[in-house]
Amino acid sequence: MTNEFFKKKLNLNTFYKSFGRPVIIIESFIGMIIIIICMSTIASHGIGAKGEAAIGLEFVYTKEGFTSILNTLGENGVNVYKSAVLIDCLFPFMYSTFLASIIAYLLSLKNEHSKYSLIFFSFPFLAGLVDWVENIMHIIFMANVSAITDELVFISGLFSIMKWVFIFFSIIYIMFNFLLLSLKKLSIVDFVNVEKE
């Protein structure tokens, strides 16, 4: 049983080292930037000043509020937003990979194997998953306005909240571990300096 335990720890650390490679962090970050530029370009040319209204779709919880934003966008704006949402479906994959790879990198530096670390590692992917569901719901709503109900819009809004909660805790976890590693490094440096004296 002890051998199995250490084997699992070794496999988990190997996985973190593999997924937390700098090349994955950099590539996913570049992918995020490219998608943001593409979506911003599409929105600015097709929606223009109505872009703020489109962003508001994430934070409405009633049928009336959702349809009001669609009316503000107009037919052309809705069509442009549909195109942007299709590209936006790639964005969750990129930001979840980016955040998870940073977490994996930090965990590999800490040589962390606990089940709690795996929970935090999964947060970015959970954020991406609920983001996908939210985007799909928006696409369905815009394709078939009659499918919009207060209940479904409320559920869509909840998915949006869940997404931001998972992203928030992922970022907090990253910042916390950066701080811990920095303090540990400083303490080692101070210890070495004292030894030299």
Solvent accessible surface area in square Angstrom, and as a share of the most:
residue,aa,sasa,rsa
1,M,204,0.91
2,T,88,0.51
3,N,128,0.66
4,E,111,0.50
5,F,114,0.47
6,F,116,0.49
7,K,131,0.55
8,K,141,0.60
9,K,56,0.24
10,L,116,0.58
11,N,83,0.43
12,L,35,0.18
13,N,14,0.07
14,T,77,0.45
15,F,87,0.36
16,Y,0,0.00
17,K,113,0.48
18,S,56,0.36
19,F,45,0.19
20,G,2,0.02
21,R,120,0.44
22,P,80,0.51
23,V,72,0.41
24,I,33,0.17
25,I,32,0.16
26,I,99,0.50
27,E,107,0.48
28,S,5,0.03
29,F,94,0.39
30,I,88,0.44
31,G,10,0.10
32,M,28,0.12
33,I,68,0.35
34,I,95,0.48
35,I,11,0.06
36,I,72,0.36
37,I,103,0.52
38,C,52,0.31
39,M,37,0.16
40,S,60,0.38
41,T,64,0.37
42,I,47,0.24
43,A,28,0.22
44,S,68,0.44
45,H,157,0.70
46,G,22,0.21
47,I,14,0.07
48,G,39,0.38
49,A,104,0.81
50,K,90,0.38
51,G,16,0.15
52,E,145,0.65
53,A,25,0.19
54,A,7,0.06
55,I,113,0.57
56,G,21,0.20
57,L,3,0.01
58,E,41,0.18
59,F,108,0.45
60,V,26,0.15
61,Y,78,0.30
62,T,69,0.40
63,K,88,0.37
64,E,140,0.63
65,G,21,0.20
66,F,1,0.00
67,T,31,0.18
68,S,57,0.37
69,I,24,0.12
70,L,15,0.08
71,N,120,0.61
72,T,70,0.40
73,L,3,0.02
74,G,28,0.27
75,E,141,0.63
76,N,100,0.51
77,G,2,0.02
78,V,21,0.12
79,N,73,0.37
80,V,24,0.14
81,Y,29,0.11
82,K,60,0.25
83,S,51,0.33
84,A,10,0.08
85,V,4,0.02
86,L,113,0.56
87,I,46,0.23
88,D,28,0.15
89,C,30,0.18
90,L,108,0.54
91,F,38,0.16
92,P,0,0.00
93,F,110,0.46
94,M,50,0.22
95,Y,14,0.05
96,S,5,0.03
97,T,17,0.10
98,F,36,0.15
99,L,17,0.08
100,A,0,0.00
101,S,0,0.00
102,I,24,0.12
103,I,1,0.00
104,A,0,0.00
105,Y,75,0.28
106,L,2,0.01
107,L,0,0.00
108,S,17,0.11
109,L,98,0.49
110,K,62,0.26
111,N,88,0.45
112,E,45,0.20
113,H,37,0.16
114,S,45,0.29
115,K,141,0.60
116,Y,138,0.52
117,S,1,0.01
118,L,80,0.40
119,I,84,0.43
120,F,61,0.26
121,F,14,0.06
122,S,39,0.25
123,F,35,0.15
124,P,0,0.00
125,F,79,0.33
126,L,67,0.33
127,A,0,0.00
128,G,2,0.02
129,L,98,0.49
130,V,11,0.07
131,D,7,0.04
132,W,89,0.31
133,V,50,0.29
134,E,2,0.01
135,N,7,0.04
136,I,91,0.46
137,M,23,0.10
138,H,3,0.01
139,I,45,0.23
140,I,87,0.44
141,F,3,0.01
142,M,11,0.05
143,A,76,0.59
144,N,75,0.38
145,V,80,0.46
146,S,96,0.62
147,A,27,0.21
148,I,2,0.01
149,T,52,0.30
150,D,73,0.38
151,E,118,0.53
152,L,68,0.34
153,V,1,0.00
154,F,99,0.41
155,I,72,0.37
156,S,4,0.03
157,G,2,0.02
158,L,73,0.36
159,F,45,0.19
160,S,0,0.00
161,I,79,0.40
162,M,81,0.36
163,K,8,0.03
164,W,119,0.42
165,V,66,0.38
166,F,38,0.16
167,I,21,0.11
168,F,115,0.48
169,F,92,0.38
170,S,0,0.00
171,I,74,0.38
172,I,76,0.39
173,Y,29,0.11
174,I,13,0.07
175,M,117,0.52
176,F,108,0.45
177,N,1,0.00
178,F,101,0.42
179,L,100,0.50
180,L,71,0.35
181,L,35,0.18
182,S,55,0.36
183,L,97,0.48
184,K,119,0.51
185,K,140,0.60
186,L,106,0.53
187,S,64,0.41
188,I,95,0.48
189,V,68,0.39
190,D,82,0.42
191,F,130,0.54
192,V,64,0.37
193,N,69,0.35
194,V,97,0.56
195,E,116,0.52
196,K,161,0.68
197,E,179,0.80
